[in-house]
Amino acid sequence: MSQEKSADLSSKHVHAATTATSTQSTTARARYEQSHPAKSRRGSHSGSSIWPYIDTRTMDESQAGGESTYSYNSTADLSAYFREINGRKFSSLDSAYMLRADETEFWRLDKQHTAFYMGLGELYPCPDLVEHVMAPREGETIEMVDLGCGTGTWALSMARRFPHVQVLGIDLAPVPLSPDLVTPNLRFEIDNIMQGLTHHAGRFDLVHMRCVGGGLPDYAQAITYAAQCLKPGGLLIIFDYDMLVCAKDMVSTRKMATPNQPDGSWVQRFFYEFRWAYAANGIPMFDELLDKGLWEHPLLDGCGAAGLHIPLGPWATSSEPAEAQRLQFSGILLRQNIKNALSSCQTVMKRNGIPQAILDQWVQKCEEELDTLKLHNWAYLRMLWGQRRRENASNPLSGSASASTKNPETKPEPSDLPLSTWEPHRQVRVYHTMEECQAARKKRLDTIGEVVQPLVLA
Ligand SMILES: C[S@@+](CC[C@H](N)C(=O)[O-])C[C@H]1O[C@@H](n2cnc3c(N)ncnc32)[C@H](O)[C@@H]1O
C-alpha cells in the first residue's frame, strides 16, 4: 500500500472527548474517581458491558482501514512518518500519541523493556499459556503480533525465542532496529490500532500490546480490535502501567505530595498531573478499565490478570540472592527510565499550559525523591490475558449476525480453554477473578489520601 493511503487513513482518526471538564465542581477525591474512562464510556456503547458492542461490520474487509497501512523493511525511507515539534521527532500518523519517537525515547523504551524483563523474570505473563499457543503444530503457521511495538525489541526477542513463529510488529512509527538484527521470521508494519486492524482478523496465535494506553483514545475498543485479530484459542496479552505508585506494602497507594501532605511523593504527584494533562488531550485514564480484567469480554475466555511490582530504585532487598539481584537491577533500570520519562512527559504538560517553572520544580523534587530513595515506592504494572473463544453458533466472530451480535447481553457459552497455572515470584499478584482484581483496586483507592485539583483544571 502507498504512503498516500496511510496519510488518508490517519485523517479518519477521531479523538475521544475528554471527561475532565465535567468534574470541576466535585471534591478532589471524587474528581479523581470520576476521571476513569469506563464510567464515562459505559453510556456510549450498547448494553451494560464495558466492552464495545461487537459489530460484525468491523470484520468486513471492505471497510475503510481494512488494509495494512505500510509494510517496510528498515532500509526504506520512512521520513514521511515523522513530524518535528521544537526539534523533537513524533509519529506523524496519529496526533493522539504524544510521546516522542526519537533516539532518546527509543533508548528509554529499551531500558524500560529490560526493567520489565528483569522485574517479571520473563518476557510475558502466563508463560504456560504462551508456550501452549506458540507450540509448533503440524501443517499450521504460528503467527503473533506485537501491537505498538515501539523499538521492536520485544518482538525481536520473541522472534529469536520462537524461530518457528512468524512475528509481526505494528506501530505508528517505524522501528529503529538495525536491519542486521532483524531475523527472517520478523517483520514490521506501520499502522494505527484505532483504525481496526480488520485485515488481520482471525490471524494470530498471540497478540501482545504493552504500554500502548498513551496512544489509545478508546482503550476498550482497542482491546476488542486486538481480540478480533486472534485465531480461535489464540491468546491476548495486555500489559500497561498504573500511573499510581504503590507504597512499600505493595497493597496501598503512596500518598502524593500536597501542601497538607508534605511527606507525600512527588513522583506520585507528577504522574497524577501528567495523566490529567493526557486526559485533557483526549486520552482518558484506563486504570478502572484494566482493573476489570478481560473476564467479561464477549470474545474472550480462560482469562486471568496479575499486577507486577518493580521498585523505583535499588531499595528493595531479599535474603535470596537471585531475588535480591532481580530487585536491584530492575529497580535501577526503572528509576533511570522514570527519570527519562519526566522529560518526555513534560511536552504534553506544557501543551496544556503548565508553566515551565512549575514543571522544573516538580522534576527537581521527583529526581531528589528517586535519588535519595527516601520513599520506597513500587511501580505497578497491570497484566491481563484472555483467549479467544472457539467458534460456535453464538460467537459474534463467526461473521454472521448471530444471537450475540443482535443482543449484546447474550454471551457465548464458556469454552474449554485452559486456565493459567502460572506461579510467579512474590512481586507478582495473580488475580483469578474480576472480584479479586476489584478488591485490590479498592484497597489502592481507599488509601489514596488527599488528592489535589490537577493544574490543568485549575
Ligand atoms: C510507550 S511505547 C511502548 C512500546 C513497546 N510496546 C514497549 O513496551 O516497549 C508506546 C508505543 O505505542 C505506539 N502507539 C501508540 N498508539 C498507537 C496506535 N494507536 N497504533 C499503533 N501504535 C501505537 C507508539 O508509537 C509507541 O511506539
The ligand as an SDF file (V2000), in Angstrom:
LIG
                    3D

 27 29  0  0  0  0  0  0  0  0999 V2000
    5.3110    3.5800   25.4380 C   0  0  0  0  0  0  0  0  0  0  0  0
    5.6380    2.8850   23.8790 S   0  0  0  0  0  0  0  0  0  0  0  0
    5.7330    1.1270   24.2340 C   0  0  0  0  0  0  0  0  0  0  0  0
    6.4820    0.3840   23.1770 C   0  0  0  0  0  0  0  0  0  0  0  0
    6.5600   -1.1380   23.3900 C   0  0  0  0  0  0  0  0  0  0  0  0
    5.2630   -1.7520   23.3630 N   0  0  0  0  0  0  0  0  0  0  0  0
    7.2660   -1.4770   24.6480 C   0  0  0  0  0  0  0  0  0  0  0  0
    6.6220   -1.9410   25.5860 O   0  0  0  0  0  0  0  0  0  0  0  0
    8.4830   -1.2350   24.7040 O   0  0  0  0  0  0  0  0  0  0  0  0
    4.0870    3.0210   23.0650 C   0  0  0  0  0  0  0  0  0  0  0  0
    4.1960    2.6680   21.5940 C   0  0  0  0  0  0  0  0  0  0  0  0
    2.8770    2.5060   21.0990 O   0  0  0  0  0  0  0  0  0  0  0  0
    2.7850    3.1300   19.8420 C   0  0  0  0  0  0  0  0  0  0  0  0
    1.3790    3.5060   19.6390 N   0  0  0  0  0  0  0  0  0  0  0  0
    0.6640    4.3800   20.3840 C   0  0  0  0  0  0  0  0  0  0  0  0
   -0.5940    4.4720   19.8980 N   0  0  0  0  0  0  0  0  0  0  0  0
   -0.6690    3.6260   18.8500 C   0  0  0  0  0  0  0  0  0  0  0  0
   -1.6940    3.3050   17.9300 C   0  0  0  0  0  0  0  0  0  0  0  0
   -2.9050    3.8850   18.0250 N   0  0  0  0  0  0  0  0  0  0  0  0
   -1.4290    2.4140   16.9430 N   0  0  0  0  0  0  0  0  0  0  0  0
   -0.1960    1.8420   16.8420 C   0  0  0  0  0  0  0  0  0  0  0  0
    0.8160    2.1230   17.6880 N   0  0  0  0  0  0  0  0  0  0  0  0
    0.5950    2.9970   18.6790 C   0  0  0  0  0  0  0  0  0  0  0  0
    3.7060    4.3320   19.9480 C   0  0  0  0  0  0  0  0  0  0  0  0
    4.1130    4.8090   18.6680 O   0  0  0  0  0  0  0  0  0  0  0  0
    4.8470    3.7800   20.7730 C   0  0  0  0  0  0  0  0  0  0  0  0
    5.8650    3.2290   19.9800 O   0  0  0  0  0  0  0  0  0  0  0  0
  1  2  1  0
  2  3  1  0
  2 10  1  0
  3  4  1  0
  4  5  1  0
  5  6  1  0
  5  7  1  0
  7  8  2  0
  7  9  1  0
 10 11  1  0
 11 12  1  0
 11 26  1  0
 12 13  1  0
 13 14  1  0
 13 24  1  0
 14 15  1  0
 14 23  1  0
 15 16  2  0
 16 17  1  0
 17 18  1  0
 17 23  2  0
 18 19  1  0
 18 20  2  0
 20 21  1  0
 21 22  2  0
 22 23  1  0
 24 25  1  0
 24 26  1  0
 26 27  1  0
M  CHG  2   2   1   9  -1
M  END
$$$$
